[in-house]
Amino acid sequence: SAGYRGTVRASRRERGRLAARAELWRCGECSSWQRFARYNSVPQILRDRRGRCGEYTNAMLQLVLALGWRARWVVDWTDHQWLEIWMPAGGSSYA
C-alpha cells in the first residue's frame, strides 16, 4: 500500500547536511520508494527548497528573529507546526 512507511536514521550524506532522520514514503502508482530527509539547518532547507511545516517554520523563525521581532514556535498534538509573531499593535498578542 501507498503512503508513509516510517522514520529511519539519516544516511551518511543526509547527516552531512545536518539531518537527524529521514522518512520513507511509497508511491501508490508505481510502488517506488522516496526518502524525505528532515533537515534542521536553515541554509540546507533553503538550498533544497523542499520541506513541510517543520522545515518552513524553522526557516521563518530564524528570519523573524534576525529582524529583531519576537516569535514562538508552536507544535500541536498532530505534529503540525507553525510560527506565531508578536504583534504589539491591536491588542498586543501573538498572531
C-alpha positions as CSV (number, residue, x, y, z in Angstrom):
1,S,0.0,0.0,0.0
2,A,1.0,3.6,-0.5
3,G,1.9,6.3,1.9
4,Y,4.2,6.9,4.9
5,R,6.2,3.8,5.9
6,G,8.2,5.1,8.9
7,T,11.2,7.1,10.0
8,V,14.8,5.8,9.7
9,R,18.2,7.2,10.6
10,A,19.5,9.7,8.1
11,S,22.1,8.4,5.6
12,R,25.7,9.5,5.9
13,R,25.1,12.1,3.1
14,E,21.9,13.4,4.9
15,R,23.8,13.6,8.2
16,G,26.5,15.5,6.5
17,R,23.8,18.1,5.6
18,L,22.6,18.1,9.3
19,A,19.6,15.8,9.0
20,A,19.0,13.5,12.0
21,R,16.3,11.4,10.4
22,A,14.5,10.6,7.1
23,E,11.0,9.5,6.4
24,L,10.2,6.7,4.0
25,W,7.3,7.0,1.6
26,R,5.9,4.6,-1.0
27,C,4.2,5.7,-4.2
28,G,0.8,4.2,-4.7
29,E,1.0,4.4,-8.5
30,C,4.5,3.0,-9.3
31,S,5.4,1.5,-5.9
32,S,8.7,3.4,-5.9
33,W,10.3,4.5,-2.6
34,Q,11.1,8.1,-1.7
35,R,13.3,9.3,1.2
36,F,12.4,12.6,2.8
37,A,15.3,13.9,4.9
38,R,14.2,16.2,7.8
39,Y,16.8,19.0,8.0
40,N,17.3,21.4,10.9
41,S,19.8,23.6,9.0
42,V,18.1,26.7,7.6
43,P,20.7,27.0,4.8
44,Q,20.1,23.4,3.8
45,I,16.3,23.9,3.9
46,L,16.7,26.9,1.6
47,R,19.0,25.1,-0.8
48,D,16.7,22.1,-1.1
49,R,13.5,24.2,-1.5
50,R,11.7,21.3,-0.1
51,G,10.0,20.7,3.2
52,R,6.9,20.7,5.3
53,C,5.6,22.7,8.1
54,G,8.6,21.9,10.4
55,E,11.2,23.0,7.9
56,Y,9.4,26.1,6.9
57,T,8.7,27.1,10.5
58,N,12.3,26.7,11.3
59,A,13.4,28.9,8.4
60,M,10.8,31.6,9.0
61,L,11.6,31.7,12.8
62,Q,15.3,32.4,12.0
63,L,14.3,35.2,9.6
64,V,11.8,36.8,12.1
65,L,14.4,36.7,14.9
66,A,17.1,38.2,12.6
67,L,14.7,41.1,12.1
68,G,14.5,41.6,15.9
69,W,10.9,40.5,16.2
70,R,9.5,38.3,19.0
71,A,8.1,34.9,17.9
72,R,7.3,31.5,19.1
73,W,7.3,28.1,17.5
74,V,4.1,26.2,18.1
75,V,3.6,22.4,17.8
76,D,0.2,20.6,18.2
77,W,-0.6,17.0,19.1
78,T,-0.8,16.1,15.4
79,D,2.9,17.2,14.9
80,H,1.7,20.2,12.9
81,Q,4.0,23.2,13.4
82,W,3.7,26.9,12.8
83,L,5.1,30.3,13.8
84,E,3.3,33.0,15.8
85,I,4.8,36.5,15.7
86,W,4.3,39.1,18.5
87,M,2.1,41.9,17.2
88,P,2.2,44.8,19.7
89,A,-0.4,46.9,17.9
90,G,-4.0,45.9,18.0
91,G,-4.1,44.2,21.3
92,S,-0.6,43.1,21.9
93,S,-0.8,39.4,21.1
94,Y,0.8,36.7,19.0
95,A,-0.7,36.3,15.5
